[in-house]
């Protein structure tokens, strides 16, 4: 009887190992996908083309900006159109996956003008991504925190 249980346990552990390995692979694929989406977003800034970022934002997207103001998707895209970047870079990006949710964190440095006024920003950010019913990942929330103020 103990021998049979041991084989059952070994079988279970083998299946658990395969499941864990598949979960790790899926998680790694998701991390790469989210990093690619974050890269698309910063490319929108670099090229002063907010339309690149529009499909990334969920309809009920919420952003807490550096000064504490809260914006929805429409406000965020309208604000992006008033900003003209001379440089925009992300740094130290990390992604943690929780099923159909992913948390991306990183740093950001940007320079340019906003409605004609110069800006030079350095911030940390957190983006919450959700895999939508249509299978696409969209960001539902962003939080910026200024560095060095």
C-alpha positions in Angstrom: 0.0 0.0 0.0 2.8 2.4 0.8 4.4 1.6 -2.5 1.2 2.5 -4.4 0.8 5.8 -2.4 4.4 6.7 -3.2 3.8 6.2 -6.9 0.6 8.3 -6.6 2.6 11.0 -4.8 5.4 10.9 -7.5 2.8 11.1 -10.2 1.1 14.1 -8.5 4.4 15.8 -8.0 5.3 15.2 -11.7 2.0 16.8 -12.8 2.5 19.7 -10.4 6.0 20.2 -11.8 4.7 20.3 -15.3 1.9 22.7 -14.3 4.3 24.9 -12.5 6.6 24.9 -15.5 3.8 25.8 -17.9 2.6 28.6 -15.5 6.2 30.0 -15.4 6.3 29.9 -19.2 2.9 31.6 -19.5 4.0 34.2 -16.9 7.2 34.8 -18.9 5.3 35.3 -22.1 2.9 37.7 -20.4 5.9 39.7 -18.9 7.3 40.0 -22.4 4.0 41.1 -23.8 3.5 43.8 -21.2 7.1 45.1 -21.7 6.3 45.4 -25.4 3.1 47.3 -24.6 5.0 49.6 -22.2 7.6 50.1 -25.0 4.8 51.1 -27.4 3.5 53.6 -24.8 6.9 55.3 -24.4 7.3 55.3 -28.2 4.1 57.3 -28.3 5.8 60.0 -26.2 9.1 59.8 -28.0 7.4 60.4 -31.4 4.8 62.8 -30.0 2.1 60.4 -31.3 -0.6 59.8 -28.6 -2.6 57.7 -31.0 0.0 54.9 -30.4 -1.0 54.8 -26.7 -4.8 55.1 -27.2 -5.5 51.4 -27.8 -3.4 50.5 -24.7 -5.8 52.4 -22.3 -8.9 50.7 -21.1 -12.2 52.7 -21.4 -12.3 53.2 -17.7 -8.6 54.0 -17.3 -7.6 56.1 -14.3 -4.3 58.0 -14.0 -2.9 59.7 -10.9 -0.4 62.2 -12.2 2.7 63.7 -10.6 0.8 66.6 -9.1 -1.9 64.3 -7.6 -4.6 65.1 -10.2 -6.7 62.3 -11.5 -7.4 61.8 -15.2 -9.6 59.4 -17.2 -8.7 58.1 -20.6 -10.1 61.1 -22.6 -8.3 63.6 -20.3 -5.0 61.6 -20.5 -5.1 61.5 -24.3 -6.0 65.2 -24.5 -3.2 66.1 -22.1 -0.7 64.0 -24.2 -1.6 66.1 -27.3 -0.4 69.3 -25.5 3.0 67.7 -24.6 5.9 67.8 -27.0 8.8 65.6 -26.0 12.4 66.1 -26.8 13.3 63.0 -24.9 11.4 60.2 -23.1 12.8 57.1 -21.5 11.7 54.3 -19.3 14.1 52.6 -16.9 14.3 49.7 -14.5 11.1 48.1 -15.8 9.7 45.0 -14.0 6.5 43.0 -14.5 4.8 40.8 -12.0 1.9 38.6 -13.3 -1.1 37.5 -11.3 -3.3 35.5 -13.7 -5.1 38.0 -15.9 -3.6 41.0 -14.1 0.0 42.3 -14.4 1.7 45.0 -12.4 4.4 46.9 -14.3 6.8 49.2 -12.4 9.6 51.4 -13.6 11.2 54.8 -13.8 10.6 57.5 -16.3 12.6 60.5 -17.5 11.1 63.0 -19.9 11.9 66.5 -21.2 10.0 68.8 -23.5 7.2 71.3 -23.4 3.6 71.1 -22.1 1.3 73.7 -23.6 4.5 75.7 -24.4 6.0 75.5 -20.9 9.2 73.5 -20.4 9.2 70.4 -18.3 12.0 68.1 -17.0 10.4 65.1 -15.2 11.8 62.1 -13.3 9.3 59.7 -11.8 8.5 56.2 -10.7 5.4 54.7 -12.1 3.1 51.7 -11.5 0.8 50.4 -14.3 -2.0 47.9 -13.7 -2.7 45.8 -16.8 -5.7 43.5 -17.2 -6.3 40.9 -19.9 -9.7 41.9 -21.3 -12.5 39.6 -22.5 -11.3 40.0 -26.1 -7.8 38.7 -25.0 -6.0 42.0 -25.3 -4.0 43.5 -22.5 -5.0 47.1 -21.5 -3.8 49.3 -18.7 -6.6 50.2 -16.2 -4.6 52.4 -13.8 -1.4 54.3 -13.6 0.3 56.0 -10.6 3.2 58.4 -11.0 5.4 59.5 -8.1 8.0 62.3 -8.7 11.6 61.6 -7.9 13.8 64.4 -6.6 11.3 67.1 -5.7 
